[in-house]
Amino acid sequence: MKGQKLLATLAISAVLFTGCGLKSMQGIIKVNDEVITQGQFDKLLDKQIDNSGFKKMGIDIKGNKEGFMYLMLKDRVINELIVNTLLEEEMAKRNIKVTNKDVDDAIKDIIVNKIGSKDKLNILLKQNGISASQFKNDIRQEVKMRKLALQLGNSEVSEQEAKKYYNDNIDKFKYPERVRASHILVSANPAEIEEVITSDPNNKDLKPEEVKAKVTEELNARKAKADKLYNEAKANIDSFAKLAKENSDDTVSAERGGDLGFFAKEEMVPEFSKAAFAQRPNSVAPVVKSVYGYHIILVTDRSEAGQVPFEKAKADIVNILTTQKQLDLLDNLVESLKKNAKIEYVNSEYDPQNIQKTVQQQVQKQIDASKQAQPEK
């Protein structure tokens, strides 16, 4: 009996500590014989919120579950979960599998033909808050979908189709004058400096004019630091990467020795672009002030405006058109699978019809409120 009790306790612990608790295991939708759980919904919802940028803007979508934005996102997540479930069932029927080698080959192709290096890929993932394991899972799913699409029909792209796309979208293949530059940033935001000063308990008794004086003092110190770094970089250009790694407040580019890659004028703030485009390659521009602070800029290369020739763009065009054909094949399959699927909304909160009804009610409330707010004639 003691052994049975212990096993029961361990089983409960496994649910509580390896997942999101018992609630996450609750089924909310049944698609044919597969159950979609609360945990799956919550996980995908959080991912969608992160990708939407609402979180970075400080908008709490989940704070108002009757709100328009939350309901629309909820509807989209439910649809995605259903589609994914139907496609997984279909791929299982077709015995479609993805090996670790398939995933590694796909990632290698991305690095070689799209990104340029593994380091650049890691930087991009870090900038977008994507973990290596999440990226690998996404690639595995993409490879799986492409394998399914190959079984559904022909997605090959002819030379004629590629040339037509090129000619119809010629502006996409034109590029402006660009420069390649590295920079060292010494941040100098007066508001941020003031916040640091006033949050220090030792400065709680400072008068406004004293705080202002301290801010000015700190700004002068940072300008002096920027001037010193400029003189060091100008005296020895070869030391620029080392100086950037050790001193730049732009931590992302600092990891690459300050390298920002090629950019067009409109891609940077005006002060920065003006200085960078005025410099010859292998020369350092005098210290430039922008909203971000003080910049020491080393221009390393430049390229004139031009147009990518068809032969150079061909591989990318073929990839774009192939992907579009595969998506069309998958869309047609999804529509067919949905028509023939048995979908049961175990929890009525997740029934799209109920969600749409609530959305309409919210819209009507806003219309009524707007009418009531209008002054009588």
C-alpha positions as CSV (number, residue, x, y, z in Angstrom):
1,M,0.0,0.0,0.0
2,K,2.8,2.4,0.9
3,G,4.4,1.8,-2.5
4,Q,1.1,2.5,-4.3
5,K,0.7,5.7,-2.4
6,L,4.2,6.8,-3.3
7,L,3.6,6.1,-7.0
8,A,0.4,8.1,-6.9
9,T,2.2,11.0,-5.3
10,L,5.0,10.9,-7.9
11,A,2.4,10.8,-10.7
12,I,0.7,14.0,-9.3
13,S,4.1,15.7,-8.8
14,A,5.1,14.9,-12.4
15,V,2.0,16.7,-13.7
16,L,2.4,19.7,-11.3
17,F,6.1,20.2,-11.8
18,T,6.9,19.1,-15.4
19,G,4.0,21.0,-17.0
20,C,1.9,24.0,-16.1
21,G,-0.2,22.2,-13.6
22,L,-3.4,20.3,-13.8
23,K,-5.3,23.1,-15.5
24,S,-2.9,23.1,-18.4
25,M,-3.8,19.5,-19.1
26,Q,-7.5,20.3,-19.5
27,G,-8.9,19.7,-23.0
28,I,-10.5,22.7,-24.6
29,I,-11.0,21.5,-28.2
30,K,-11.2,18.1,-29.8
31,V,-10.1,17.7,-33.4
32,N,-11.1,14.2,-34.7
33,D,-9.3,12.0,-32.1
34,E,-6.8,14.6,-30.9
35,V,-7.3,16.9,-27.9
36,I,-6.0,20.4,-27.8
37,T,-5.2,21.4,-24.2
38,Q,-5.3,24.6,-22.2
39,G,-1.5,24.5,-21.9
40,Q,-1.1,24.3,-25.6
41,F,-3.3,27.4,-26.1
42,D,-1.5,29.4,-23.3
43,K,1.9,28.6,-24.8
44,L,1.0,29.6,-28.3
45,L,-0.9,32.7,-27.1
46,D,2.2,33.9,-25.2
47,K,4.4,33.3,-28.2
48,Q,2.0,35.3,-30.4
49,I,1.9,38.1,-27.9
50,D,5.7,38.2,-27.8
51,N,5.9,38.2,-31.6
52,S,3.3,40.9,-32.0
53,G,5.4,43.5,-30.2
54,F,2.6,44.4,-27.7
55,K,4.7,43.2,-24.8
56,K,7.6,45.5,-25.8
57,M,5.1,48.4,-26.1
58,G,3.9,47.7,-22.5
59,I,0.4,46.7,-23.7
60,D,-1.1,44.0,-21.4
61,I,-3.2,42.1,-23.9
62,K,-4.1,39.4,-21.4
63,G,-5.2,41.9,-18.8
64,N,-8.5,42.4,-20.5
65,K,-9.9,39.1,-21.8
66,E,-13.0,40.8,-23.1
67,G,-11.0,43.4,-25.0
68,F,-11.0,43.5,-28.8
69,M,-7.3,42.8,-29.3
70,Y,-7.3,39.8,-27.0
71,L,-10.3,38.3,-28.6
72,M,-8.9,38.7,-32.1
73,L,-5.6,37.1,-31.0
74,K,-7.5,34.3,-29.2
75,D,-9.4,33.6,-32.4
76,R,-6.2,33.4,-34.4
77,V,-4.5,31.1,-31.9
78,I,-7.4,28.7,-31.9
79,N,-7.4,28.5,-35.7
80,E,-3.6,27.9,-35.7
81,L,-3.9,25.1,-33.2
82,I,-6.7,23.4,-35.2
83,V,-4.8,23.8,-38.4
84,N,-1.6,22.4,-36.8
85,T,-3.4,19.5,-35.4
86,L,-5.1,18.6,-38.7
87,L,-1.7,18.9,-40.5
88,E,0.1,16.7,-37.9
89,E,-2.6,14.1,-38.4
90,E,-2.2,14.2,-42.2
91,M,1.6,14.0,-42.0
92,A,1.3,11.0,-39.7
93,K,-1.0,9.3,-42.2
94,R,1.6,10.0,-44.9
95,N,4.4,8.8,-42.7
96,I,6.3,12.1,-43.1
97,K,9.2,12.3,-40.7
98,V,12.1,14.8,-40.2
99,T,15.5,13.6,-39.1
100,N,18.1,15.6,-37.2
101,K,20.2,15.7,-40.4
102,D,17.2,17.3,-42.3
103,V,17.1,20.1,-39.7
104,D,20.9,20.5,-39.6
105,D,21.0,20.7,-43.4
106,A,18.2,23.3,-43.4
107,I,20.0,25.5,-40.8
108,K,23.3,25.1,-42.8
109,D,21.5,26.3,-45.9
110,I,20.2,29.4,-44.1
111,I,23.6,30.2,-42.7
112,V,25.4,29.8,-46.0
113,N,22.9,31.2,-48.5
114,K,20.9,33.8,-46.4
115,I,22.7,34.9,-43.2
116,G,26.4,34.5,-44.0
117,S,27.8,33.0,-40.8
118,K,26.8,31.2,-37.7
119,D,27.8,34.2,-35.6
120,K,25.4,36.5,-37.5
121,L,22.6,34.0,-37.1
122,N,23.2,33.9,-33.3
123,I,23.1,37.7,-33.2
124,L,19.8,37.8,-35.1
125,L,18.3,35.2,-32.8
126,K,19.5,37.1,-29.7
127,Q,18.1,40.4,-31.1
128,N,14.7,38.8,-31.7
129,G,14.6,37.0,-28.3
130,I,14.6,33.5,-30.0
131,S,16.4,30.7,-28.3
132,A,18.5,28.2,-30.3
133,S,16.1,25.3,-29.3
134,Q,13.1,27.3,-30.4
135,F,14.7,28.2,-33.7
136,K,15.5,24.5,-34.2
137,N,11.9,23.5,-33.5
138,D,10.6,26.1,-35.9
139,I,13.0,24.9,-38.7
140,R,11.9,21.3,-38.0
141,Q,8.3,22.2,-38.5
142,E,9.1,24.2,-41.7
143,V,11.0,21.2,-43.1
144,K,8.1,18.9,-42.3
145,M,5.6,21.3,-44.0
146,R,7.8,21.4,-47.1
147,K,7.9,17.6,-47.2
148,L,4.2,17.5,-47.1
149,A,3.9,20.2,-49.8
150,L,6.1,18.1,-52.1
151,Q,3.7,15.2,-51.8
152,L,0.7,17.5,-52.6
153,G,1.7,18.6,-56.1
154,N,4.3,20.3,-58.3
155,S,5.8,23.4,-56.9
156,E,8.7,23.8,-59.4
157,V,9.3,27.3,-60.8
158,S,10.2,27.8,-64.5
159,E,12.8,30.3,-65.8
160,Q,9.9,32.1,-67.5
161,E,8.0,32.5,-64.2
162,A,11.2,33.8,-62.4
163,K,11.9,36.3,-65.2
164,K,8.3,37.6,-65.1
165,Y,8.4,38.1,-61.3
166,Y,11.7,40.0,-61.8
167,N,10.3,42.3,-64.4
168,D,7.0,42.8,-62.6
169,N,8.8,43.7,-59.4
170,I,11.9,45.5,-60.8
171,D,11.9,48.1,-58.0
172,K,12.5,45.4,-55.4
173,F,15.8,44.7,-57.0
174,K,17.1,48.3,-57.1
175,Y,19.2,49.5,-54.2
176,P,20.4,53.0,-53.1
177,E,24.0,54.1,-52.4
178,R,25.2,52.4,-49.2
179,V,28.1,52.6,-46.8
180,R,29.5,50.1,-44.4
181,A,30.5,51.5,-41.1
182,S,31.5,50.6,-37.5
183,H,30.7,52.8,-34.5
184,I,31.4,53.3,-30.9
185,L,28.4,54.7,-28.9
186,V,28.8,56.7,-25.7
187,S,25.2,57.1,-24.6
188,A,24.2,60.5,-23.4
189,N,20.5,60.8,-22.7
190,P,19.8,63.6,-20.2
191,A,16.5,62.1,-19.0
192,E,18.2,58.7,-18.3
193,I,21.1,60.4,-16.5
194,E,18.7,62.5,-14.4
195,E,16.8,59.3,-13.5
196,V,20.0,57.6,-12.3
197,I,20.9,60.6,-10.2
198,T,17.5,61.1,-8.6
199,S,17.1,57.4,-7.8
200,D,20.3,57.4,-5.8
201,P,19.4,57.7,-2.0
202,N,22.5,59.9,-1.5
203,N,20.9,62.5,-3.8
204,K,17.4,62.7,-2.3
205,D,17.9,66.1,-0.8
206,L,19.3,67.7,-4.0
207,K,17.5,70.8,-5.3
208,P,16.4,70.9,-9.0
209,E,19.2,73.2,-10.0
210,E,21.7,70.9,-8.3
211,V,20.3,67.9,-10.2
212,K,20.5,69.9,-13.4
213,A,24.2,70.7,-12.7
214,K,25.0,67.1,-12.0
215,V,23.3,66.1,-15.3
216,T,25.4,68.7,-17.2
217,E,28.6,67.5,-15.4
218,E,27.9,63.9,-16.5
219,L,27.1,64.9,-20.1
220,N,30.4,66.8,-20.2
221,A,32.2,63.8,-18.9
222,R,30.7,61.6,-21.6
223,K,31.5,64.0,-24.3
224,A,35.1,64.0,-23.0
225,K,35.1,60.2,-23.1
226,A,33.9,60.3,-26.7
227,D,36.5,62.8,-27.7
228,K,39.2,60.7,-26.1
229,L,38.0,57.6,-28.0
230,Y,37.9,59.5,-31.3
231,N,41.5,60.6,-30.9
232,E,42.6,57.0,-30.1
233,A,40.7,55.6,-33.0
234,K,42.0,58.3,-35.5
235,A,45.5,57.7,-34.3
236,N,45.2,53.9,-34.9
237,I,42.3,52.7,-37.0
238,D,43.3,49.1,-36.5
239,S,42.4,49.5,-32.8
240,F,38.8,50.5,-33.6
241,A,37.3,47.0,-33.1
242,K,39.0,46.6,-29.7
243,L,37.9,50.1,-28.6
244,A,34.3,49.3,-29.6
245,K,34.2,46.0,-27.8
246,E,35.6,47.6,-24.6
247,N,33.7,50.9,-24.6
248,S,30.6,51.0,-26.8
249,D,27.2,51.3,-25.2
250,D,25.7,49.7,-28.2
251,T,26.3,46.2,-26.9
252,V,24.9,44.3,-29.9
253,S,27.3,45.9,-32.5
254,A,30.1,46.0,-29.8
255,E,30.3,42.2,-30.0
256,R,31.2,42.6,-33.7
257,G,33.8,45.3,-33.1
258,G,31.2,48.0,-33.7
259,D,30.4,46.7,-37.2
260,L,26.9,47.8,-38.5
261,G,27.2,46.3,-41.9
262,F,26.0,48.1,-45.1
263,F,23.1,50.6,-44.7
264,A,21.4,53.3,-46.8
265,K,21.0,56.9,-45.7
266,E,17.4,56.5,-44.5
267,E,18.2,53.6,-42.3
268,M,20.0,55.7,-39.7
269,V,19.2,58.9,-37.8
270,P,20.0,62.0,-40.0
271,E,23.1,63.1,-38.0
272,F,24.6,59.7,-38.2
273,S,24.0,59.2,-41.9
274,K,25.2,62.7,-42.8
275,A,28.6,62.0,-41.1
276,A,28.9,58.4,-42.4
277,F,28.2,59.3,-46.0
278,A,30.6,62.3,-45.9
279,Q,33.5,60.1,-45.0
280,R,35.9,58.2,-47.3
281,P,36.5,54.4,-46.6
282,N,39.0,53.7,-43.9
283,S,38.6,57.1,-42.2
284,V,37.1,58.1,-38.8
285,A,34.4,60.9,-38.7
286,P,34.6,63.5,-35.9
287,V,32.3,62.8,-32.9
288,V,28.7,63.0,-33.9
289,K,25.8,63.8,-31.5
290,S,22.4,62.1,-32.0
291,V,19.4,61.3,-29.8
292,Y,21.3,58.1,-28.7
293,G,24.4,59.9,-27.6
294,Y,27.9,60.5,-29.1
295,H,29.1,58.4,-32.0
296,I,32.6,57.7,-33.2
297,I,32.2,56.4,-36.8
298,L,34.6,54.4,-38.9
299,V,33.6,54.0,-42.5
300,T,35.0,50.8,-43.9
301,D,33.4,50.5,-47.4
302,R,30.8,52.0,-49.7
303,S,28.8,50.9,-52.7
304,E,27.0,52.9,-55.4
305,A,23.3,52.7,-56.2
306,G,22.4,50.0,-58.7
307,Q,20.2,47.1,-59.6
308,V,20.6,43.4,-58.8
309,P,20.9,41.5,-62.1
310,F,18.4,38.8,-62.8
311,E,21.0,36.0,-62.6
312,K,22.1,37.1,-59.2
313,A,18.5,37.4,-58.0
314,K,17.3,34.3,-59.6
315,A,17.9,31.9,-56.7
316,D,16.0,34.1,-54.3
317,I,13.1,34.6,-56.7
318,V,12.8,30.8,-57.3
319,N,12.7,30.4,-53.5
320,I,10.0,33.0,-53.1
321,L,7.8,31.6,-55.8
322,T,8.4,28.0,-54.7
323,T,7.4,28.8,-51.2
324,Q,4.2,30.6,-52.5
325,K,3.2,27.6,-54.5
326,Q,3.8,25.3,-51.5
327,L,1.7,27.6,-49.3
328,D,-1.1,27.5,-51.9
329,L,-1.0,23.7,-51.9
330,L,-1.1,23.6,-48.1
331,D,-3.9,26.1,-48.0
332,N,-6.0,24.0,-50.3
333,L,-5.3,20.9,-48.2
334,V,-6.2,22.7,-44.9
335,E,-9.6,23.8,-46.4
336,S,-10.3,20.2,-47.4
337,L,-9.2,18.8,-44.0
338,K,-11.4,21.4,-42.1
339,K,-14.5,20.5,-44.2
340,N,-14.1,16.8,-43.3
341,A,-12.9,17.1,-39.7
342,K,-15.0,16.6,-36.6
343,I,-14.2,19.6,-34.4
344,E,-15.7,19.8,-30.9
345,Y,-15.3,22.8,-28.7
346,V,-15.2,21.1,-25.3
347,N,-14.9,24.5,-23.6
348,S,-17.4,26.9,-25.2
349,E,-15.1,29.8,-24.4
350,Y,-12.9,28.7,-27.3
351,D,-15.7,28.3,-29.9
352,P,-14.9,30.9,-32.7
353,Q,-18.6,31.6,-33.1
354,N,-18.9,32.7,-29.4
355,I,-15.7,34.7,-29.7
356,Q,-17.0,36.5,-32.8
357,K,-20.3,37.2,-31.0
358,T,-18.4,38.8,-28.1
359,V,-16.3,40.8,-30.6
360,Q,-19.5,42.1,-32.2
361,Q,-21.0,43.0,-28.8
362,Q,-17.8,45.0,-27.9
363,V,-18.0,46.8,-31.2
364,Q,-21.7,47.6,-30.6
365,K,-20.9,48.9,-27.1
366,Q,-18.3,51.3,-28.6
367,I,-20.7,52.5,-31.2
368,D,-23.4,53.1,-28.5
369,A,-20.9,54.9,-26.3
370,S,-19.8,57.1,-29.1
371,K,-23.4,58.0,-29.9
372,Q,-24.1,58.9,-26.3
373,A,-21.0,61.1,-26.1
374,Q,-22.1,63.2,-29.0
375,P,-23.8,66.4,-28.0
376,E,-27.5,66.8,-28.8
377,K,-28.4,69.1,-31.7
